[in-house]
Amino acid sequence: MNSLKLLCRAVSLALCALISALPVYAQEKIVFEKDIEYANPDNQHLCVDMARPAQGNGPFPAVICIHGGGFRAGDRQGYDSLIRQLAERGYVAITVTYRLAPKYPFPAAIYDVKASVRWLRANASKYHVNPDKIGVTGGSAGGHLAQFLGVTADIKELEGDEGNLDQSSRVACVVNYFGPSDFTKSYGKSVDAAVVLPLFLGGNLEQARQKHIYASPLYWVTPNSAPTLCVQGTKDNYVAYEQAVWMVDKLIGAGVEAELLTLQGAGHGFSGEDAKKADDALFAFFDSHLKK
């Protein structure tokens, strides 16, 4: 019996030694935390989910992920998988909740996502984040909000008052998946613009033209805009392909680094090989802008 106990103990010690010798990715690689409150406008208790490397003190680059849903639906959990992947690649990544239309029309969502950037920067020491290396991504409505962050850094009237106002809402780079750039040209090109935009902007183009312009990233481009990668399918019935072309052309014209990944025949959302191309481009773009 004693021999058996000794054998079991030896095997146990050997297994522990083997596990400790494994590289980090073969052990517990990331820390995943849910429901961290970053702001509380109108008693809404807005939260993020966060994934970060389990090992090391950084400071790590960071990525903020913004969900889509036509500004009136969707939830942050849709990006939980992506933030886990980003954490495995050495990022601190969060996915954010923001207030939705029609109860909260523009610019509430803008105030919220800007507050999330300021919150992350204010807590950079706590979460081992490099405050100078914060990128942002999103799809559809989330792509629009990500792009808006990239072209409106530190514009006071768009900051809102949701805390950490001593911090900047500037982001280092943007990956925009099929987010619209010019709402004034969405009608007739998008199958749901006539439903979505009046809810988000408080009226249609005739009723609220100035707000359509004000809420369009295309009209905020300056030489200080963040480097941007737009990823767009040519058969997108919700956000027309040319929306990405206009955005990239305007950025390049302003002297800003910008790229367009065109996915021939892809619609509003990617699958299969298109999804892989899009993800590979996202990781490569963030690596090149946030890890150097």
N, C-alpha and C positions, 0 to 999 in steps of 0.2 A: 504493500500500500504506500509506504514511504517513497519507494522508487517511482511509483506512478505520480505521486504528488510532485516529486522533484522534476519528473519529465514534463508535467503540465506547466509547472512554473517556468521551466527552461523555454518551452514553446511560447508561453505568454511573453516572456522577456524578449525573445527573438522577434515576435510579431511587433512588439512596441518599438524595438530598434529599427525594424524594417519600415514601419509607418513614419517614424521620425526622420528617417533618411530620405523619404520620398520628397520630390519637389513640392512646392506650395500648391501647385494646381492639382496635385493628386490628393491633397488634404482638404480641409475647409478653406476655400479660397476667398470667400467674400462674406461680408456682414450685410444682412438685409434687414432693414427696419421699416415698419409701416406706420402711417398715421402720425407723422411729425408735423405739428402745426407751425405754419410760417407766417400767417396773417389772419386777422379776424374782422374783416370789414362787414358791417351790418350783421354782426353776430353769426357769420357763416362758417367760422372755424376752418379756414382753408388749410389743407394738409399736403404733404409730399410723402412719397415712398422713396427710400434711399437704399442704394447698394454701393458698397465701397470695399476696397481690398482689405482682407483680414490681417495682412502682414505689412509692416513698414509704417513709417511716420510721414511719408511724403516729403514735401507737399505734392499732392496729386493734382493733375488736371481734372476738370469737372465738366459734365455735360448735363444740361437741363432738357428734359423731354416734355413736349406739350401735345396732348392728345387732340384729335380732331372730333368732328361730329356736327359740323354746320353751325358752330357757335351756340347751339341749343341742346346738345346731347353729348354723349361720350363720357368717359371717366379715365382717371389717371392710371388705373390698373392695367389698361390696355398696353402700357409701355413697361410693365414690370419685367417682362422677359428681356427687353432691350437693355434696361439699366443693369440687369444681372450680367449680361454679356459685356457691357462696357466696364463694369467693375472687374470682371475677369481679365480685362485688357489693361487694367491699371488706372481706371478713372473712378472718381466719386461721381455717381450719377443719380439724379432725382427725376421723378415724374410728378407733375404738379396738377392739382385741382384749381380750376378758376371758375368764376361765376358765369352763369349761362343766360342767354337771351331766351325768351323775351323779358323775363323779370329783370334781368340786368343787361341792358343793351350797351353797345360801345359808348364810352371807353372802359367799362368795368373790367373786362378781360385783360385789356392792356395794363391797367393799374395792377392787376393781380400778378401777371407774369413778370412785370418789372419788380414788384415787391419780392417775388421769389428769387430773382437775381440778387437783389440787395440783401435778402436774408442769408443766402448762401455765402455771400462775401462777408457779411458780418460774423458768420459762424465758421469762417475759414480755418481758424486755429483749432476749434473744437473737432472739426471733421477732417483736418489735415489737407485742406484744399489750397491750391495755388490761386490766389484771387485774381491774378493776371491771366489765367488760362482757363476761362470759363466759356464753353461753347454751348450752342442751343440747337435743337432740332425739333421738328414736328411735322405732322402730315395733314394736308387739307386745311381746315381752320387752324389747326396747330402749326402748320407750315406758315400760314399767314402771320400768326402771332410771333413765331420765331423770326420771320423776316422783318416784322415790325420792330422787334428788339434790335435787330442788326442795323437799322437805318435811323433810329430815333434815340440814340444813347444820350442820356442826361438832358433831354429837352424837358424843362421844368413843368410845363403845363400837361405833360403826359405821364408824369411820375405818380400822381395820386398821393395819398397820405397814409399808406398802410404800414409805416414803420421803417426803421433803419434808413431814414432819409439822409443820414450822413454818409451813406454808401452809394457807389455808382451802380447804375443798372446796365452799364456797358458790357457787351459780350465780345469775345475775341473772334468768333467765327460762327457761321450759320450753315446748317444743312436743311434745306427747304424741300420737303416732299410734296409736290403738287399743291402748294398753297397759292391762292390768287394774289396778284400784285396790283390790279387795277379794277376796282369794283364798278367803275363807270362803264366798263366794256364787258361786264359779265352777263348782262341781260341778253337773251337770245342765243348765247353761246353755252350756257350752263342749264342743265335740265331742272335745277332747283333754285336758281338765283332769285326768281320772282317770289319765292316763298321765304328763303333764308334771309336775304339782305334787308327787306323791310323790317323783319323782326330784330335783326342785329343793329340796324342803323336808324330805326325809327321812322321809316317811310321808304317809298320806292325812289327811283332816280329823279323823277320829276318833283317829288315832294321834299327830298332831302339830298339834293345833288352835292352841296358843299360837304356834307358829312361823308358821302361816298368818296369824295376826293381826299378828305382829311384822314380817312381810315385806310387809304390805299398806300402800301409801302412804296410803290413806284414814285410817288410824288415827294417822298422824303429823302431820296438818295442824295448823298453828298460825298465828297472825297473822303470823309471820315467814316463812311459806312464800313461795316465789318465784311471781311472776305466771305464769299458765299458760294455754296454748291447748290444748284437747283436740280432736282431729279423729277423728270416729267415724262409721262407716256403720251404718245401721239394720238391715241384714241380715247382720251379722257373726256367723258361727257359732262363732268361736273365742273372741272377747271380746265379751260381750253389750253392746249399746248402753247399757244402764243403768249400766254400770261408769263410763262417761265422765260421765253425768249426775250420779251420786253424787259423783264427784270435784270437778266444777265447783261443785255446790251446796255441798259442804263447804268449799271454799276461799272462796267468796263469803260463806258464813255466818261465816267467821273474819275477814272484812274484807280478803281477798286478791283482787286483780284476777284474774279467770278468765273464759274464754270457751269456748264449745262450738260448733264448726262441725259441724253435722249434715249428712251426705251420705245423702239418702234412697235406699234400695235398694242402697247400696254394701255390699260384703262386707269380708273381711279382706284389705285391700290394694286400691289404687285404680288405675283406668285411665281413659283418655280424658278427658272433661270433669271427672270427679271428681278425677283426679290433678292436673289444672291448677288446680282450685279449692283443693285441699289445698296445693299448692306455693305458689300466690299468697298464701294465708293465712299460711303459714310465713314467707315472705320479708317480708311486711308486718309480722308480729308481731315478728320479730327486728329489723327496721329501727326500729320504734317504741320498742323497749325497749333496744336496744344502740347506736343511733347518735345518741342525744340526750344 
